[in-house]
Amino acid sequence: MKTELDFHPLSRERHVDAVAAFFERAADYVMFESGQLADASTAGAFFEDRAPGCDPGDSLKSACARADGGIIGIADMSFGYPEKPDAYIGLLLIDPGVRSQGVGRQFLECLVNEARLRKCKRMPVAVLDENARGRAFWEREGFVIEKSFEPRQIGSKVHVLHRLTRAL
């Protein structure tokens, strides 16, 4: 049975404090990815981040919230990267307290619907090599590996990234 969730766009002006509080709860992923603690700059970086060469107007920052308004997931999707008809998922992060409860799948459905409305043809996502649980999620949702990249520095850590894609 699906939990009643609300999906809505995020703006820095209205939601930076709520996103900062979310990152504090999801600090495990921030530490895993960058080797750094989540702090006030983490939320700011989320709102500034976008795929290479993408205009800020070509991205969507979204929240997944409970009926009471509490954010339990955030996502960042850029349109036109790496190819024109793509909807690139730069981040889909779920609160640790509700992981493995179907929230990620429901949030992904919302992102897929948005990408289809914008006439996108596929959805790429980059997954850290060490994130076996995340990669398993994407593969269960029909994403397949397209490309692996040379190791790169993210914060104080070095990661190999894999691009997985799914046709829409």
C-alpha positions in Angstrom: 0.0 0.0 0.0 1.4 3.4 -1.0 1.8 6.1 1.7 0.1 9.4 0.8 3.0 11.7 -0.3 3.2 15.1 -1.8 5.7 16.0 -4.5 6.5 19.6 -5.1 9.2 21.9 -6.5 11.7 23.4 -4.1 13.1 27.0 -4.2 16.1 28.3 -2.3 14.1 31.3 -1.1 11.3 29.2 0.5 12.9 25.9 1.3 16.6 26.2 2.2 16.0 25.7 5.9 13.9 22.6 5.4 16.5 21.2 2.9 19.3 21.9 5.4 17.3 20.0 8.1 16.8 17.1 5.6 20.5 16.9 4.9 21.2 16.7 8.6 19.0 13.6 8.8 20.5 12.2 5.6 24.1 13.0 6.7 25.1 9.3 6.2 25.0 9.8 2.4 26.7 13.2 2.5 29.6 11.6 4.5 29.6 8.5 2.2 29.8 10.7 -0.9 32.1 13.5 0.2 33.7 12.4 3.4 32.4 15.6 5.0 29.7 16.4 7.5 26.5 18.0 6.3 26.4 21.6 7.3 24.7 24.9 6.3 26.6 24.9 3.0 25.2 21.5 2.0 21.7 22.9 1.3 23.1 25.9 -0.5 25.2 23.6 -2.7 22.1 21.5 -3.5 20.3 24.6 -4.9 23.4 25.7 -6.9 24.3 22.3 -8.3 23.3 21.4 -11.8 24.6 19.1 -14.6 27.5 20.5 -16.7 26.4 23.1 -19.2 22.8 23.2 -18.0 21.1 26.5 -17.3 19.5 26.7 -13.8 16.2 27.1 -15.5 16.6 23.7 -17.1 16.7 21.9 -13.8 14.1 20.9 -11.2 14.7 20.6 -7.5 12.0 18.6 -5.9 10.8 17.4 -2.5 8.9 14.4 -1.4 6.9 15.2 1.7 4.5 13.6 4.1 1.0 15.0 4.4 2.3 17.0 7.4 4.8 18.8 5.1 7.9 17.1 6.5 10.5 16.5 3.7 11.4 12.8 3.4 13.2 13.0 0.1 14.8 15.4 -2.3 15.7 15.2 -6.0 17.6 17.2 -8.6 16.9 16.6 -12.3 18.5 18.5 -15.1 17.0 18.6 -18.6 19.2 18.4 -21.7 22.2 16.5 -20.2 24.2 14.7 -21.4 22.1 14.8 -24.6 19.3 17.2 -25.5 16.4 14.7 -24.9 17.7 13.5 -21.5 16.4 14.1 -18.0 19.5 13.6 -15.9 18.9 12.7 -12.2 21.7 14.3 -10.3 20.4 13.3 -6.9 17.5 11.2 -5.5 18.0 11.0 -1.7 15.6 9.5 0.8 15.5 10.1 4.6 17.2 7.1 6.3 14.1 6.6 8.5 11.9 5.8 5.5 14.3 4.0 3.2 13.2 0.6 1.9 9.5 1.5 2.2 8.8 2.3 -1.4 9.3 6.1 -1.1 12.1 6.1 -3.7 10.0 4.2 -6.2 7.1 6.7 -5.8 9.5 9.6 -6.0 11.0 8.2 -9.2 7.5 7.8 -10.7 7.0 11.5 -10.1 10.3 12.3 -11.8 9.5 10.0 -14.8 6.1 11.8 -15.2 7.8 15.2 -15.2 10.4 14.0 -17.7 7.7 12.6 -20.0 5.8 15.9 -19.8 8.9 17.6 -21.1 9.2 15.1 -23.9 12.4 13.6 -22.7 13.5 10.3 -24.2 15.6 8.8 -21.5 16.8 9.3 -17.9 20.5 8.9 -17.0 21.7 8.8 -13.4 25.3 8.5 -12.0 25.9 6.0 -9.2 29.0 5.8 -7.0 30.7 2.5 -7.5 30.7 1.9 -3.7 26.9 2.5 -3.5 25.8 -1.1 -4.1 22.4 -0.5 -2.5 21.7 2.6 -4.6 22.8 0.8 -7.8 20.5 -2.2 -6.9 17.6 0.3 -6.6 18.3 1.8 -10.0 18.7 -1.6 -11.7 15.4 -2.8 -10.1 13.7 0.3 -11.7 15.0 -0.7 -15.2 18.2 1.4 -15.4 21.1 -0.3 -17.2 24.8 0.6 -17.1 25.8 2.8 -20.1 29.3 4.0 -19.1 31.9 4.0 -16.3 34.1 7.0 -15.6 37.6 7.5 -14.4 38.0 8.1 -10.7 37.1 11.6 -9.6 37.4 13.6 -6.4 34.2 14.4 -4.6 35.0 16.4 -1.4 37.8 14.4 0.3 36.9 11.1 -1.3 37.7 9.6 -4.7 34.9 7.7 -6.5 34.3 5.8 -9.7 31.0 6.7 -11.2 28.8 4.6 -13.4 26.1 6.2 -15.6 23.0 4.1 -15.8 20.1 5.0 -18.1 16.5 4.1 -18.6 14.4 4.7 -21.7 11.2 6.7 -21.2 
